[in-house]
Amino acid sequence: MTAIPPWHFLKSICYHVRAMDALGFESTVLFSGHSGPHRQDVPIVLDILQQHVDTRLSLHQQ
């Protein structure tokens, strides 16, 4: 596990996606190579977020 709880990582993703949407970006590409054991949750969170933002979301995980 990491020093921060999984919910904090996912909340941080939500914050950044909402910021890009508020700035009017047409698309947002998220790169992550350190999401840890909750890496399977990230696509689910992005699918839910996509319904609430205009920016198109794309995820690249390593």
LUMTORGU-483668 format. One record per residue (C-alpha): x, y, z; residue in one letter. Coordinates in steps of 0.5 Angstrom, whole numbers, padded with zeros to 4 digits, always signed. Layout:
N
XYZa...
***
This chain:
62
+0000+0000+0000m+0002+0007-0001t+0002+0013+0005a-0004+0016+0002i-0011+0012+0002p-0014+0010-0004p-0020+0015-0004w-0015+0020-0004h-0012+0018-0010f-0019+0018-0014l-0021+0024-0011k-0015+0027-0014s-0016+0025-0021i-0023+0028-0020c-0021+0034-0018y-0016+0035-0024h-0021+0032-0029v-0026+0038-0026r-0021+0043-0027a-0019+0041-0034m-0027+0041-0036d-0028+0048-0032a-0022+0051-0037l-0026+0048-0043g-0021+0043-0045f-0024+0039-0051e-0020+0032-0049s-0016+0030-0043t-0011+0025-0043v-0009+0022-0036l-0003+0018-0035f-0001+0014-0029s+0004+0009-0027g+0003+0009-0020h-0004+0008-0018s-0002+0002-0014g-0008-0004-0012p-0013+0001-0014h-0011+0001-0021r-0017-0003-0023q-0022+0003-0020d-0019+0008-0024v-0023+0006-0031p-0029+0006-0027i-0029+0013-0024v-0027+0016-0031l-0033+0012-0034d-0038+0015-0028i-0034+0022-0029l-0035+0022-0037q-0042+0023-0036q-0042+0029-0032h-0036+0033-0036v-0036+0035-0043d-0028+0034-0044t-0027+0027-0047r-0023+0023-0042l-0017+0018-0044s-0013+0014-0039l-0006+0011-0040h-0004+0006-0035q+0003+0003-0034q
***
